């Protein structure tokens, strides 16, 4: 019988794409590093933007789960945020999170079903 951790890891492997997606057009991002000047190869959208960041959370303080000091007004434009980390997209289309609550919920669902 598998442990809770093994079940959780199996579920996580089957849930997250290995590629990142542009939140503007939904196409895969094939770049290995994202800089402030990086743009999507398909639609030309800025990639170093709030909407492509794993910390973007509409409704949070400044729409960010990090403790940013300044408001970024245009969430789709390139910015200088030091917290930027490109967001992995799950098979359901939502941003994959690495927080403890989400991990615990996924482990629970893996054990007892969705």
VENQUIJO-V212097 format. One record per residue. RES is the residue in one letter. SS is DSSP state (@ for helix, = for strand, . for the rest). PHI is phi in degrees with one decimal (none if undefined). Layout:
BEGIN
RES;SS;PHI, RES;SS;PHI
END
This chain:
BEGIN
X;.;none, X;.;-76.9, X;.;-76.9, X;@;-58.4, X;@;-63.6, X;@;-64.1, X;@;-63.2, X;@;-61.7, X;@;-63.1, X;@;-61.2, X;@;-64.3, X;@;-64.1, X;@;-61.8, X;@;-84.2, X;@;-99.5, X;=;-100.4, X;=;-67.8, X;=;-83.4, X;=;-104.5, X;=;-99.5, X;=;-121.1, X;.;-72.1, X;.;-72.5, X;.;-79.4, X;.;-113.3, X;.;82.4, X;.;-84.7, X;=;-67.0, X;=;-94.4, X;.;-101.3, X;.;-92.0, X;.;-82.4, X;.;-137.2, X;.;-107.4, X;.;-110.4, X;.;-60.3, X;.;-94.4, X;.;-68.2, X;=;-129.8, X;.;-68.0, X;.;-66.4, X;.;-96.4, X;.;-112.6, X;.;80.5, X;.;-68.0, X;=;-64.6, X;.;-91.9, X;.;-83.3, X;.;-132.6, X;@;-56.8, X;@;-65.6, X;@;-98.3, X;=;-95.5, X;.;-69.2, X;.;-92.1, X;=;-65.5, X;.;-149.6, X;.;-56.7, X;.;100.6, X;.;-75.4, X;@;-57.0, X;@;56.9, X;@;59.6, X;=;-141.0, X;.;-81.3, X;.;-90.8, X;.;-91.2, X;.;-75.7, X;.;-91.2, X;.;-123.2, X;.;-74.3, X;.;-96.6, X;.;-70.5, X;.;-99.7, X;.;-71.3, X;.;-98.6, X;.;-100.4, X;.;-60.1, X;.;-143.4, X;.;-102.7, X;.;-62.1, X;.;-77.8, X;.;-83.8, X;.;-54.2, X;.;-146.4, X;=;-59.6, X;.;-85.2, X;=;-81.2, X;=;-108.0, X;=;-79.9, X;.;-63.1, X;.;-85.8, X;.;94.8, X;.;-93.7, X;=;-76.0, X;.;-71.0, X;.;-110.1, X;.;-119.9, X;.;-90.8, X;@;-64.3, X;@;-64.6, X;@;-66.5, X;@;-64.7, X;@;-64.8, X;@;-63.8, X;@;-63.9, X;@;-64.9, X;@;-61.4, X;@;-64.6, X;@;-65.5, X;@;-77.7, X;@;-111.6, X;.;89.0, X;.;-76.4
END
